[in-house]
Amino acid sequence: MRAVFGIDVSKTSSEVAILVNGEKVHSYTILNDAIGFNRLLGDLKTVHNPEIIFEATGVYSRRLQAFLEEYSYAYTRLNPLEAKKQLDSLRVRKTDKIDAEKLAKSQLVHNRKPTYVQEEVYQHLRDLSRFYQNMTEDLVRTKNRLHKVLQVTFPELETLLSTPTGEQYWNLVMAFPCKEFVLSLSQSNLCEIVRQSTSKRLSDKRVIYLVEKLISLAKQSYSAVTKTSPMIEEVRYYAKELLRLSEHRQAILDKMVALAQPLPEYEILRSIPGIAETTATSIIGELGDIRRFQSANQINAFIGIDLRHYESGNYLAQEHITKRGNPYARKILFKCIHNIVSASHTNPCHIADFYEKRKRQSQTTSTKPHTIASIHRLIRTMYYLITHNKLYDYASTQNH
């Protein structure tokens, strides 16, 4: 007897369709909570080796997935795009109830294998990686807002340090949101504020240099507002928020590193020149257990850098990447290539050599095509090293 459970998951409820030997025997709606899942569990226990299939619907399907893993039921989690392509030909009308039945029927046709269930540490790393990426986006957004208001209150302050970012800069912004806060204090008071602006130990020479530069910038500044303006509060709010976000993001990264360090792939990825701890943990977080992929090409498709090929008659379209996959992983690997190229001045890497070779051969000024090609090569390298449990060795790459 072959029992298939097709489950169409939505925000608060799910449609369940049960097929036994190809015949529909039952269908019902459950809420995505303990009561609903217990009803499903009761039906799952009545059959031997049930086949469970559902679409991945982001955060909504996570609870169903966790429930099935808790009770050790194998399941097939379909990519929504894959499900759409396979079910479109079967659909005449579309409702959640019909979708659940079609999912079950499609399993009888395609006989999909159960989804590989990764160790819990990979899910934790993925969640932390997403949290880290979101906080990075919040940091960028808040920096832009701070920049805008500083253009009104004290734009010259952005030139005080080599880069207008970091703990010391944000503390100084809170202390001196406009020039009047600088000019109203004595030099000794300014020296003390500058000294306290960073956790690093500053030399007296450095402190005096910054104070003199700060006074000079304040004297040349022309503020559009006074020290009583509401914009002063806004400047301080953004600076304080940036400090908080930066500290919290660092704490998240520390957790990611602590989780990733015991995994063998962590040191393997770190052995590739240009991949530091942040990139290594983010790659593991987004790609998960790379060993579950059957080839490097599957990873290409997973992150959406496989090429779209279209040919009809005498027409051959220019090939582009599909972008159907994990956009976070794509972004991380894109930046990773440029880090590898930058590090190649002191730490040679065959991926950087390949990038420079493609760059010289290219007829366009855009770096995107050879960056994508280099990502392909990086993925092949990571896949080989991790599946063979080897550290990166530049010399061995020169023998091929």
Disulfide bonds with the S-S distance in Angstrom:
none
